[in-house]
Amino acid sequence: MSFKYSVIIPVYNAEKTISRCVESIVSQCCNSCEIILINDGSIDESLKICENYSKKFDYIKVVNKPNGGPSSARNKGLDIASGEYILFVDSDDYVLNNFFSVLDENLDSDFSVFSFNYKKNSKITDQKLSNDFINAENNFCKIMAMVKTRCNSPCGKMYKKEIIQKNNIRFNED
């Protein structure tokens, strides 16, 4: 089965947050995405929760691996992702209910950065970023500047898998 999106979620001791994360994606992705849960050596009930989701939804894959950190988990997800576009979501994050519809409207881009909110010390902060949807051709410097200046986390961005594969892009596991 081919998917439009592969959502890679590194999971480490996330038993308190992983259900909200997965439910926020499951509630809207239907058959357009696969969810790849990479259990990174959790010692709580995270693996069990992830496995229960994979039994319930055929588009959820679970990989259980020894702890190697989020970069290692993301690389493992990249190895098995089958979607045309790659998205990273952290296990303590969740997406809003129009997430995939906004992405669907902007699929002519190779790389996308979009707005997000985050919670720090129980206060929600709105990260006001313009949604940028750009093509990689002749824009590599712009892409790198955006990655470095707009929250250098891989989350909050959409990547065309073809570009990741073509350039053998991987996370530094050190």
N, C-alpha and C positions, 0 to 999 in steps of 0.2 A: 504494500500500500504506500502510495506517495502522499506526502504532506506538504502543505504550503509553509508551515512554521514548525520548527523544533524548539521547544522551550526546555532549556537545560537548567536544572535546579540542584545545586550542591546541597546536601543535607548532612548536618553534623549536630547531633543532640538537639534536634528541633521538635521534639514531641509536643511542645506547647504552641508552636506556630505553623507547622507544616500543613495541617488540615485547612486552615484559613487560606494559606497560599494556594494550595492545589484547588480548593473549591472555587476560588476567584477565577481560575483559568478554566476549569471544567465547565463552569456555568455558562461559558460563551464560546468555547472553541469548536464544539461539534466535531466534524470530521476534517477540519482544516489544519489541525495541529496534532503533534505528538508531544507528550510530556515525558521528559527523561529525568528521573529522580536518581541521583547518584548518592547513595548512602556512603559516607566517607568515614567508616569506622565508628559510627555512633554507639554509645554504650547505654542509651536510654531506649525508649520504645519507638524511636523514629523508623527503624527498618520495618517493624511490624505494621506501622501505620501506612508506610509507602507500599508494602506488599498488599495490604488490603485494598488500596486504591487500584493497583494493577490488576487485581482479580475482578474488580468492579468495572473497569474501563479498559478495553483492549488497546487503546492508544496511549496508555501509560506504561512505560518501561521502567524497571527498577534494576539498578546495578549496585551490587554490594561489594565494596572494596576496603582494604585496610586504609586507615587514616593517612592521608598525604597532603591535606590542606585543600582549600577551595580551587586553587589553580590546577592541581592534579585532578580533582573531580570534574572541573569544566573541560579539561582536555579529554578525559574519558568520555564525557558527553559528546564532544565534537567527533570522536572516533566513531560513534554509532548513530549520530544524527542523520536523518534522511530528508529533512525539510529543505525547501529552497531557501528559506531565511532562518537565521539563528537568532534566538533571544535568550538572554540570561536573566533569571529571576532568583533572588536569594530566598532561602527558606523562611525568613522572617518578614518577607515582603508579600504584597498582594497587588493585583491589578484591578483597575476600575472596570465597570461593566461595558464600557464602549471601547476597550483597549484594542481588540482585534478589528473592529469596524474602522477605527482610525488608521490602523496599519493597512488594511485592505484598500483604503482610498489612496495610498501612497506607495504602491508596489513598483513603481517605475524607478525607484532609487536603489542604489547599491548599499548605502549606509544611511541610517537614520538616527537622530538624537531627538528625544522628546522630553517633555516636562514631567516632573514627578514631585511628590511630597515626601518628606521624611519626618520622623519623630525623634526628637532629641530632648532628653530630660522631661518626658511626658508632654512636650509642646510640639505641635505639628507645624512644620515650616513648609511653605509653598515655594518650591524651586521654580521660579518663573523663567523658563527657557522657551525660546521660540522653537516650534517644531521644525527641524531642518531635515529635509530629505534630499540627498545629493547623490550624484553618480561619481564613481571612482575615477573615471577617465579624466585626466588632467586636473584632478582635485585632491591628490594625495596629501599635499601640504595642508589644505583646508581640513581634511578629515583628521589628520594628526593634531592640528591645533584644537579642533573641537574635542577630541578625546582627552587631550591634556588639560583643557580649561573648563570643560563642562562635566565635572564630576568624573574622575578618571576610573570609576567603576565600570565594568562591562555591562552592568544593568542600566536600563533606561536607554538602550540602543538596540537597533535591529541591523543585522549584518547579512549580506548575501553570502550564502554558503560557498558558492562558486569562487568568490574572491578569497575566502579563508583557505579553501583547498588549493587553489592555484598558487598561492603564495606561501603555503605550508605554515600558516599562522597558528601558533600555540602559545599558551600561557607559560610564563617562566615559573617553574615549580620550586625554585629556590627562594 
